[in-house]
Amino acid sequence: MNRRSARLPQVSKVLRKNVLKISGFLALLGVLNLPGTAAQPRSAGEKKVETYYLMVFSNPVAGQEAEYNRWYSNSHQQDVVSIPGFKTAQRFVISDVQLRESKSLPKYVIIYKIETADLASVYAEVNRRIETGITVMSPAYDRANSINFTYRAIRPVVFPRGSSPDGHKGNAGGAAESRSQVYFQIVFSDPTAGLENEYNKWYDEHHELDVVSAPGFVEAQRFVLSDIQLGNKPPLAKYLVIYKIVSDDIGARFADYRRLAPSMSKSPAMGMSYGYTYKAMEPMIYGDRIRAERAKQKAASGSGAR
């Protein structure tokens, strides 16, 4: 055997070692999911995280409005948003100026944003905390006449034509300017029977953009009724869109809208709809912050008891 052929087994051994090293490095990249590497697919049984809006419409018991608002603002919304899965909460009151007339809803609404892959478990925890007294309900809250609906986000947030998301980041939980007020135009609607696909196409490509491009409107998002509900009262409609308006003169903004409305796209696929204007009462609160604050308080009280 010559000297060259004698070295072949050694070369092969080195090559095998290098191949194993490279394979191990590539596998590590996959586990870490570093930038530039392929994302790991969800397992067959893993559920997708979805965004939901839980809207609770309610009134105070007659003669107890001050106590109702004290309890809601200082206690109840924090109790609810502290539950894992809840991201934000914000309270609203019906606006004196309405864009349109619809069947009546309660005076107050709180809108909770939830992000979860298991909404049923989140709502089971909501109910458990109420039933066990962890979440304290107030006698000032007219529970019998409150209604709530849960809708799942089906489209991303959209902005006026010609604008960008960066232009509205300052409006996340409040107004862009100190004198401006945040309003939500909440619209429930159904498609005409047999025209649901056309309805969604028209809403996505024309109507939502037409409306959100009116003066004062800053963003909008579309939702569909969730299969899982916290309450058991019938919903107003299958679909929901929430338009955010920031203005110091809502009447003038609605006058602008009515002036532009005749030129907006129309569709026979649009069926029955109901619209409501609610005014933000307070800044948005955040679940992560409330959970962190409560964990810190619990740790402090525990260390003090030693």
N, C-alpha and C positions, 0 to 999 in steps of 0.2 A: 504494500500500500504506500503511495507516495505521500509527501508532506501535506499537499493540498487537500487530498481526500481525508486525511486524518483530522483536519480542522473542521470538516463539515458538521459533525455532531455538536461541536461546541458552538458554532454559528447558529445552528437550529435552536439550541437551548437558549441562547441570548434573545433570539427573535421571539420565542414563545414567552419569555419573561416580559419583554416590552409590550407585546400584544395584550398580555394580562393586565399590565399597568394601565395602558390606554383604555382598556375596557372598563377597568375599575374607576378611572377618572370620569369617563363618560357617564357611568352609572351614578356617580356622586353628583354630577351636574344635574342629572334628572331628578334626584331626590331633593336637592336644594332648590330646583326650579329657578336657577340664576337667569338674569337677563340674557336674552339671545338663545335660551334653551327652550325646548318644547314644553308646554304646560301639561301637567299630568291630568288625564281625563278623570271625571268623577266615576266612582264605582257604580255598578248597575243599580244598587239600592239607595244611593245617596241622593237626597232631595236638593233641589235648587233653592237658594236663598231668594226670597221675593220681598218686594216692598209693598206694604199695605197702609192704608189710611183708615183709622177707626174714628168715626165722627159721632160724638155723643151730643144730641140736642136735648136741652132740658130747661126747666123753669124752676124758680124757687116756690116753696109753699107760700101762699098768700100771707103777706105781712112779715116775711122773714128773708127778704132779699139781701139785706146787709149781712146777715149771718151766713146765708148761702154763698155769697161772694167771698167772705172772709175764709170760710172753710175750703172753698174750691181753690182759691188763689194761694193760700198759705199751707194747705195740708193735702187735699185730695189729689190734685194733679201731680204733686211730688210722689205721693204713695203709688200712683199708677205707673208713672214713667220710670220709677225705680225698678220695676219688674224687668228681668232680662228679656231682650227682644225689642223693648220700647226704646226708640231713639230720641224723639222730641215730642213736645206738647205745646200747644198754644191756644189761648182762650179768645173767643170772639163774642161780640154782641150784635144783634140785628141792627143794621144801619137804618137811620131815619130816612135816608134817600135810597130808593130801590130802582134798579135798572128796569125791572118788569114786575108785574103782579102775578103771584102764583098762590097755590093753596098754602095755608099758614103752617109754619113750623115754630117750635119753641124759640124763646127770645135769645137764649144762649147756646153756643156750640163750642166744644173743645175738640181739636183735631190732633190725634196722636199719630205719629209715624212709627211704624213697626217694620223691622227687617228680621226675617226668620225663614227657616226651612221647615218649621213645624208650628204653624199658627195655632193648631188645636191645643198643643201643650202650653203655649203662651197664655191662651184664654183659660185653660184649666187652672193655671196659677193665679190669674186674675180672680176667678171665682173662689178659689181656695182661700185667698187672702181676705176676701170680703166675708165669706162664711165663717172664718175663724176669728174675725175681728182685727186682723193685722192691718187691713185697710178699713178705717173707721168711716162709716157713712153718717151723714148729718140728717137730723129730722127736718132741716130746712130745705132739703133736696126732695123735689117732687118726683120720687122714683117711679111711681105708677104711670106717670104721663111722659116720662122721658123715652126717647127712641134713639137707637144707634144703628149705624150701618157700617159694614166693612167692605172696602173696595181695594182691589189689587191693581197696582200700576201696570199698564200694558204698553206705555210709550215713555220715552225719556222726556225730561222737561224741555219745552221749546220756548224760544224767545222771539221778539218782534223781527220782522224781515229787516235785514241790513244791520242787525246788532249782534253782539257776541255775549256768551255767558259771563265773561270778565266784567262787562259793564253793569252786571246786576249782583255781583258777589256781596256788595255792601248791604243788600236788602234781605239777607237770609232770614233774619228774625224780626226786622223792624223796618223803619222808613229810611230812605236814602238821605233825607234832610230832616233837620229837627222839627220843622213845621209840617212835614208831610205825614200822612196817615196811611197805614196799610189796610187794604180791604181784600176780601176774597169774594169773587163772584163764583158761586157754587151752582153748577148746572147739571141736573139729572135729566137723562133723555133715553128714549128707546128708538130703534129703527122702525121704519114702516115694515109691516109683515112681509117677509119674502125678500127684503132688500138690505139685509144686514151687511153683506160684503160691500155693496155700493155705499152704504152709510159710512162704514169705517174708512173706505178709500176717500170719500169726500171730506170726512172730518180730518183725516190725516194730511191730505194734500191741499185742502183749501180752507175749510171753515175755521179750524183752530188758529191757523196762521192769520187769517183775515181779522179775527177778533183780537188776538194778542198784539197785533200791529196797530191797534187804535191808540190814540194818545192816553198816557197814564197806565196802560196795561204793560206789565213787564215780563211776565212769564206765564206758562200754562202747562198742565199735565193731564193726561187722560188715564182713566181707570175703568175696570169692569167689576161688577159685583162679585165678591168672593164666595166660594162654595161654603166657606166656614164663617159663621156669624156669631157674635157674642150675644146678641139678643134674638128675639123670635118674632118681632113685628115685621109686617110686609114692607119691602123696599119701595121707593118711589119709581125707580127705573133700573134697568140693567147697567147703563153706562153713566159715567160721571166725568166731568172736566172741571178743574179748579183753575180759575184765572186769578192771578195776583195783580192788584192795582195799587200803585203808590201815588198819592195826590193830596194836595191841601185843599182841593175843591172837587169833591166827587160828583156834585151836580153838573159842573162844567164838563167833566170827563164823560159823563153819560150823555150829555148833549152832543159832544163830539161823536160819540159812538152812534147815536141815532142818526146823525147827519151822514155818516159813512155807511150805515147798514144797508141802504138800498143798492149800493154798488157791490156789496159782498156776494160771493157765490151762494146760490141756493140749490137745494136738492130735494126731489120728491121722496128720497130715502129717509129724510128726517121726520120722525114721528112725534109723539107727545114729549114735551119737555117742561121742566120746572126750573126757575132760576131764583137765587136768593143772594142778597148782598149782606155780608157780615163784616163788621169792623173789628180789627185787632184791639183787644183791651190791654194787653200786657206783652212784654217780650217773650219770645220762645224760650222754653227751658229744655235742658238736654239730659237724657237718661244717664249717660256715662258720668256726667258731673254729679248728679244726685246720688248715684250708686257709690261713687268715690267718697263723697262727703259723708254718707251714712256709714260706710265701712270705716272711715277714719273716726267718726264719733263712737262707733261700737268698740273699736280698738282702744280708744282713750278711756271709755267708761270701764272696759274690762281691766285695763292696767291700773286704774284708780281703785278698783275693788280689792286688789291684792293686799 
